Amino acid sequence: MSPSTEPVQELPSEAAPDLLEEERAADEAIIRSLCYSDIFGFPLKLEEIVRFSEMAGLSLELAADRLKNGKALHQIVKSAGEFFYLDGREGNCEIRRGRETESKRQLQIALRRLIPLQGIPFLRMAAITGALAALNSPAGDDVDLLIISSRGRIWTSYLFMRCWRYFGHNPDICFNVFLSEGDLVFRNENLFFAREILGSMPVFNRGAFEEFVAANPWIFEIFPSWIPDQERRSYKLDISPRWQRRQKRLETVLTGPLGDLLEFAARKLQSRILIGAAPDAALGVRRNRIKLHKHDNRSPILDKYDERCRERLTRYRELANQA
């Protein structure tokens, strides 16, 4: 059969505009994904672009097609091997390779150091967050953790975690966010927290991570094309029956009136210490939630993201309109 010679004009009148609109939406979604990761000097692979895209329905196939055939997009987004990056930022590819190798080395060390967490009473989840979870951690960086405890025992878990960090000589392990199973909803619904939640690495999990994600369905409104990262999810603590037995014994003792008394005392004492030690820090201390941040990076990061998006999208639209 000979190829059709029908001109494009003969297609239904709505087809070409619809196709053009979808292509531009995909291009802009790709640029937005790269603008955010560029803040951290982190070029992305194809599946990572789609994973953290704000466009509903952006598939791997569509993203790959646009990255290959989008003429205006080619002026904004460049590639080197499997990595895609914003024009002029090619040096980040080598940085990512080095940091990924370093991060994987750090993760193996961290997983060995974190094995005793299985003995912390009422601990239900420990997830690595931040640069290490993204495999973008430089040498000497801290290990940031997001913790979920049983309902009504968050301050008890926090007390034992602080003792473990102090007596175990682990000053570089930072548990910045403590949540209770009774209070898992993040009320600041924005791109920063959505990426932190979906980008976290639950290395110890007794079903609390799934409950956490389910309690925050808004994250999939921000990232409707999100797909799990199986490589990062494969990092888990080696099971330690010895530490798990200790956790069970402690929970047996601390369930009931004695545990209620310890929870009350731990909350009163530690909240005063925390507020006194860091009065100017960005921290939230409640009965069922502890959020500790020496510096609140959320606003500066989102401001940088908006600035990069304005600059790159304005340029892209000018190029697209000229085509």
DRENVO-488481 format. One line per 5 residues: number of its first residue (from 1); their letters; for each residue x, y, z of C-alpha. Coordinates in nm, 4 decimals, m for minus. Example, Ala and Ser with C-alpha at 12.3 -4.5 7.8 and 13.67 -1.06 7.14 Angstrom:
2
1) AS) 1.2300 m0.4500 0.7800 ~ 1.3670 m0.1060 0.7140
# end
This chain:
323
1) MSPST) 0.0000 0.0000 0.0000 ~ 0.1429 0.3376 m0.0994 ~ 0.1738 0.6045 0.1680 ~ m0.1062 0.8555 0.1973 ~ m0.0516 1.1879 0.0289
6) EPVQE) m0.3385 1.3617 0.2069 ~ m0.2269 1.7042 0.3343 ~ m0.2397 1.7851 0.7019 ~ m0.5162 2.0406 0.6317 ~ m0.7547 1.7611 0.5396
11) LPSEA) m0.7520 1.6198 0.8942 ~ m1.0550 1.7041 1.1105 ~ m1.0287 2.0679 1.2085 ~ m0.9974 1.9985 1.5809 ~ m0.7238 1.7305 1.5563
16) APDLL) m0.4219 1.9494 1.4825 ~ m0.4963 2.2109 1.7522 ~ m0.5629 1.9370 2.0082 ~ m0.2385 1.7618 1.9208 ~ m0.0441 2.0872 1.9378
21) EEERA) m0.1973 2.1669 2.2760 ~ m0.1045 1.8241 2.4148 ~ 0.2509 1.8541 2.2847 ~ 0.2985 2.1966 2.4393 ~ 0.1513 2.0796 2.7694
26) ADEAI) 0.3920 1.7855 2.7708 ~ 0.6875 2.0096 2.6859 ~ 0.6040 2.2497 2.9668 ~ 0.5553 1.9638 3.2150 ~ 0.9002 1.8298 3.1235
31) IRSLC) 1.0559 2.1728 3.1704 ~ 0.8868 2.2123 3.5101 ~ 1.0183 1.8776 3.6317 ~ 1.3699 1.9755 3.5305 ~ 1.3404 2.3258 3.6812
36) YSDIF) 1.2765 2.1783 4.0255 ~ 1.5559 1.9210 4.0119 ~ 1.7939 2.1847 3.8726 ~ 1.7741 2.3680 4.2069 ~ 1.9664 2.0731 4.3501
41) GFPLK) 2.1993 2.0323 4.0522 ~ 2.0260 1.7056 3.9664 ~ 1.9620 1.6105 3.6005 ~ 1.6857 1.3559 3.5494 ~ 1.6329 1.0285 3.3706
46) LEEIV) 1.3230 0.9868 3.1536 ~ 1.1243 0.7957 3.4154 ~ 1.2151 1.0545 3.6792 ~ 1.0814 1.3351 3.4616 ~ 0.7493 1.1522 3.4350
51) RFSEM) 0.7450 1.0496 3.8007 ~ 0.7509 1.4101 3.9189 ~ 0.5509 1.5654 3.6374 ~ 0.2574 1.7933 3.7173 ~ 0.0772 1.6905 3.3970
56) AGLSL) m0.1938 1.4282 3.4160 ~ m0.1453 1.1601 3.1556 ~ 0.2202 1.2260 3.0780 ~ 0.3387 0.8793 2.9812 ~ 0.6907 0.7555 2.9267
61) ELAAD) 0.6097 0.7222 2.5566 ~ 0.4829 1.0779 2.5202 ~ 0.7721 1.2249 2.7193 ~ 1.0248 1.0266 2.5138 ~ 0.8634 1.1435 2.1894
66) RLKNG) 0.8694 1.5094 2.2935 ~ 1.2294 1.4908 2.4120 ~ 1.3232 1.3408 2.0761 ~ 1.1083 1.5467 1.8404 ~ 1.0180 1.8719 2.0141
71) KALHQ) 1.2102 2.1413 1.8251 ~ 1.1413 2.4240 2.0676 ~ 1.1959 2.1884 2.3614 ~ 1.5409 2.1007 2.2247 ~ 1.6469 2.4615 2.2793
76) IVKSA) 1.5598 2.4381 2.6500 ~ 1.6370 2.0762 2.7380 ~ 1.9586 1.8941 2.6490 ~ 2.0685 1.5367 2.7076 ~ 2.3840 1.3433 2.7860
81) GEFFY) 2.3445 0.9680 2.7843 ~ 2.0435 0.8803 3.0017 ~ 2.0308 1.2242 3.1682 ~ 1.8272 1.5289 3.0677 ~ 1.9082 1.8772 3.1940
86) LDGRE) 1.8348 2.2440 3.1314 ~ 2.0443 2.4169 2.8670 ~ 2.3760 2.5352 3.0114 ~ 2.3714 2.2924 3.3037 ~ 2.5569 1.9999 3.1480
91) GNCEI) 2.8140 1.9987 3.4297 ~ 2.5480 1.8613 3.6645 ~ 2.5546 1.5248 3.4865 ~ 2.9023 1.4441 3.6160 ~ 2.8095 1.5786 3.9590
96) RRGRE) 2.5080 1.3486 3.9709 ~ 2.7136 1.0440 3.8766 ~ 2.9600 1.1156 4.1550 ~ 2.6915 1.1863 4.4138 ~ 2.4915 0.8793 4.3190
101) TESKR) 2.7942 0.6585 4.3759 ~ 2.8650 0.8332 4.7072 ~ 2.5001 0.8137 4.8141 ~ 2.4817 0.4400 4.7546 ~ 2.7948 0.3979 4.9650
106) QLQIA) 2.6440 0.6125 5.2404 ~ 2.3167 0.4204 5.2249 ~ 2.4868 0.0888 5.2896 ~ 2.6566 0.2366 5.5951 ~ 2.3361 0.4051 5.7137
111) LRRLI) 2.1335 0.0858 5.6835 ~ 2.3772 m0.0943 5.9132 ~ 2.3729 0.1921 6.1648 ~ 1.9929 0.2110 6.1657 ~ 1.9320 m0.1570 6.2457
116) PLQGI) 1.8777 m0.0783 6.6199 ~ 1.5713 0.1298 6.5269 ~ 1.3843 m0.2007 6.5211 ~ 1.4203 m0.2005 6.8991 ~ 1.2665 0.1456 6.9558
121) PFLRM) 0.9285 0.0994 7.1288 ~ 0.6216 0.1989 6.9272 ~ 0.8254 0.2876 6.6163 ~ 0.6212 0.1990 6.3076 ~ 0.8172 0.3603 6.0239
126) AAITG) 1.1540 0.5212 5.9596 ~ 1.2072 0.6763 5.6165 ~ 1.5239 0.8379 5.4871 ~ 1.4456 1.1729 5.3267 ~ 1.6259 1.4610 5.1592
131) ALAAL) 1.9372 1.4354 4.9469 ~ 2.0317 1.0834 5.0534 ~ 1.6889 0.9465 4.9584 ~ 1.7293 1.1136 4.6178 ~ 2.0773 0.9595 4.5792
136) NSPAG) 2.2115 1.3149 4.5569 ~ 2.4049 1.3356 4.8822 ~ 2.7588 1.4765 4.8982 ~ 3.0172 1.3185 5.1272 ~ 2.9713 1.4016 5.4935
141) DDVDL) 2.6020 1.4892 5.4660 ~ 2.3553 1.4094 5.7466 ~ 2.1056 1.1236 5.7388 ~ 1.7571 1.2789 5.7630 ~ 1.4707 1.0645 5.8905
146) LIISS) 1.0941 1.0922 5.8928 ~ 0.9510 0.8860 6.1791 ~ 0.6024 0.7496 6.2455 ~ 0.5141 0.6107 6.5879 ~ 0.2107 0.4398 6.7336
151) RGRIW) m0.0882 0.6501 6.8314 ~ m0.0360 0.8130 7.1710 ~ 0.3303 0.7151 7.2027 ~ 0.5136 0.9674 6.9852 ~ 0.7024 1.1323 7.2720
156) TSYLF) 0.8057 0.7952 7.4140 ~ 0.9504 0.6933 7.0774 ~ 1.1205 1.0305 7.0487 ~ 1.2778 0.9894 7.3940 ~ 1.4206 0.6486 7.3067
161) MRCWR) 1.5410 0.7779 6.9697 ~ 1.7268 1.0634 7.1377 ~ 1.8887 0.8222 7.3833 ~ 1.9915 0.5914 7.0993 ~ 2.1414 0.8800 6.9033
166) YFGHN) 2.3310 1.0142 7.2053 ~ 2.4638 0.6891 7.3503 ~ 2.5162 0.5331 7.0088 ~ 2.7263 0.8321 6.8973 ~ 2.5063 0.9145 6.5987
171) PDICF) 2.4995 1.2970 6.5910 ~ 2.4681 1.3053 6.2122 ~ 2.1387 1.1147 6.2146 ~ 1.8608 1.3743 6.2243 ~ 1.4965 1.2853 6.2831
176) NVFLS) 1.3404 1.6142 6.1832 ~ 0.9789 1.5016 6.1601 ~ 0.7962 1.2742 6.4053 ~ 0.4359 1.1803 6.3261 ~ 0.1806 0.9692 6.5090
181) EGDLV) m0.0394 0.7123 6.3364 ~ m0.3260 0.9225 6.4677 ~ m0.2124 1.2395 6.2860 ~ m0.0637 1.1662 5.9441 ~ m0.2177 1.4462 5.7377
186) FRNEN) 0.0149 1.7165 5.6023 ~ m0.1806 2.0407 5.5979 ~ 0.0704 2.2339 5.3858 ~ m0.0333 2.0994 5.0481 ~ 0.2394 2.2129 4.8115
191) LFFAR) 0.4906 2.0782 4.5648 ~ 0.7774 2.0816 4.8159 ~ 0.6085 1.8488 5.0649 ~ 0.4620 1.6305 4.7906 ~ 0.8104 1.5638 4.6571
196) EILGS) 0.9466 1.5021 5.0068 ~ 0.6753 1.2456 5.0804 ~ 0.6927 1.0583 4.7506 ~ 1.0715 1.0855 4.7395 ~ 1.1212 0.9392 5.0857
201) MPVFN) 1.2786 0.5978 5.1317 ~ 1.0977 0.3843 5.3960 ~ 1.3778 0.1576 5.5167 ~ 1.1756 0.0327 5.8168 ~ 0.8020 0.0020 5.7666
206) RGAFE) 0.5209 m0.1834 5.9385 ~ 0.2462 m0.0611 5.7104 ~ 0.2667 0.2987 5.8336 ~ 0.4118 0.4349 5.5097 ~ 0.1124 0.3156 5.3096
211) EFVAA) m0.1191 0.4724 5.5684 ~ 0.0803 0.7954 5.5471 ~ 0.0490 0.8173 5.1689 ~ m0.3214 0.7265 5.1826 ~ m0.3805 1.0045 5.4373
216) NPWIF) m0.2392 1.2594 5.1908 ~ m0.4150 1.1958 4.8578 ~ m0.3450 1.5546 4.7484 ~ 0.0110 1.4542 4.6584 ~ m0.1273 1.2686 4.3558
221) EIFPS) m0.3162 1.5784 4.2502 ~ 0.0197 1.7556 4.2290 ~ 0.1959 1.4566 4.0693 ~ m0.0773 1.2649 3.8821 ~ 0.1763 1.0762 3.6670
226) WIPDQ) 0.3799 0.9492 3.9597 ~ 0.5136 0.5963 3.9348 ~ 0.7030 0.4157 4.2161 ~ 1.0809 0.4027 4.2111 ~ 1.1536 0.0370 4.2663
231) ERRSY) 1.5291 0.0859 4.3064 ~ 1.4944 0.3245 4.6000 ~ 1.2205 0.1162 4.7580 ~ 1.4549 m0.1834 4.7603 ~ 1.6687 m0.0326 5.0383
236) KLDIS) 1.5546 m0.1922 5.3653 ~ 1.6985 m0.2613 5.7083 ~ 1.8160 m0.6175 5.7575 ~ 1.5704 m0.7881 5.9923 ~ 1.7098 m0.8233 6.3449
241) PRWQR) 1.5122 m1.0682 6.5644 ~ 1.7183 m0.9557 6.8648 ~ 1.6175 m0.5909 6.8320 ~ 1.2580 m0.6823 6.7474 ~ 1.2324 m0.8882 7.0665
246) RQKRL) 1.3548 m0.5871 7.2637 ~ 1.0925 m0.3675 7.1035 ~ 0.8180 m0.6161 7.1891 ~ 0.9280 m0.6387 7.5530 ~ 0.9442 m0.2613 7.5923
251) ETVLT) 0.6028 m0.2156 7.4340 ~ 0.4544 m0.4765 7.6671 ~ 0.5888 m0.2877 7.9699 ~ 0.4966 0.0569 7.8393 ~ 0.1413 m0.0244 7.7299
256) GPLGD) m0.1067 0.0905 7.9904 ~ m0.0877 0.3355 8.2835 ~ 0.2915 0.3216 8.3144 ~ 0.3306 0.4025 7.9475 ~ 0.0743 0.6840 7.9718
261) LLEFA) 0.2719 0.8380 8.2580 ~ 0.6011 0.8138 8.0667 ~ 0.4392 0.9662 7.7557 ~ 0.3071 1.2602 7.9573 ~ 0.6384 1.3214 8.1351
266) ARKLQ) 0.8417 1.2822 7.8156 ~ 0.6222 1.5332 7.6323 ~ 0.6376 1.7937 7.9084 ~ 1.0141 1.7679 7.9560 ~ 1.1232 1.7365 7.5947
271) SRILI) 0.8945 2.0054 7.4548 ~ 1.0395 2.2549 7.7016 ~ 1.3927 2.1499 7.6100 ~ 1.3235 2.1768 7.2372 ~ 1.1594 2.5164 7.2538
276) GAAPD) 1.4272 2.6489 7.4893 ~ 1.7133 2.5199 7.2763 ~ 1.5820 2.6532 6.9444 ~ 1.3367 2.9403 6.9997 ~ 1.3975 3.0814 6.6509
281) AALGV) 1.3988 2.7509 6.4663 ~ 1.1118 2.6395 6.2467 ~ 0.9594 2.3818 6.4778 ~ 0.6139 2.2621 6.5627 ~ 0.5550 2.0753 6.8856
286) RRNRI) 0.2182 1.9140 6.9472 ~ 0.0794 1.6161 7.1320 ~ 0.0913 1.3965 6.8202 ~ 0.3523 1.5697 6.6053 ~ 0.7091 1.6952 6.6336
291) KLHKH) 0.8630 1.8942 6.3471 ~ 1.2159 2.0176 6.3940 ~ 1.4009 2.2214 6.1319 ~ 1.6908 2.4506 6.2075 ~ 1.6231 2.6186 5.8751
296) DNRSP) 1.2965 2.6154 5.6819 ~ 1.4044 2.5615 5.3198 ~ 1.0538 2.5269 5.1804 ~ 0.9923 2.8906 5.0803 ~ 1.3390 2.9584 4.9302
301) ILDKY) 1.3179 2.6396 4.7235 ~ 0.9695 2.7149 4.5936 ~ 1.0762 3.0726 4.5125 ~ 1.3724 2.9431 4.3121 ~ 1.1435 2.6964 4.1368
306) DERCR) 0.8996 2.9691 4.0348 ~ 1.1865 3.1855 3.9091 ~ 1.3349 2.9072 3.6975 ~ 0.9941 2.8158 3.5565 ~ 0.9187 3.1742 3.4558
311) ERLTR) 1.2524 3.2108 3.2820 ~ 1.2539 2.8782 3.0968 ~ 0.8841 2.8674 3.0091 ~ 0.8887 3.2221 2.8741 ~ 1.1762 3.1306 2.6466
316) YRELA) 1.0085 2.8062 2.5409 ~ 0.6814 2.9836 2.4517 ~ 0.8644 3.2383 2.2431 ~ 1.0408 2.9617 2.0517 ~ 0.7225 2.7582 2.0116
321) NQA) 0.5309 3.0551 1.8771 ~ 0.8020 3.1163 1.6194 ~ 0.7833 2.7601 1.4905
# end
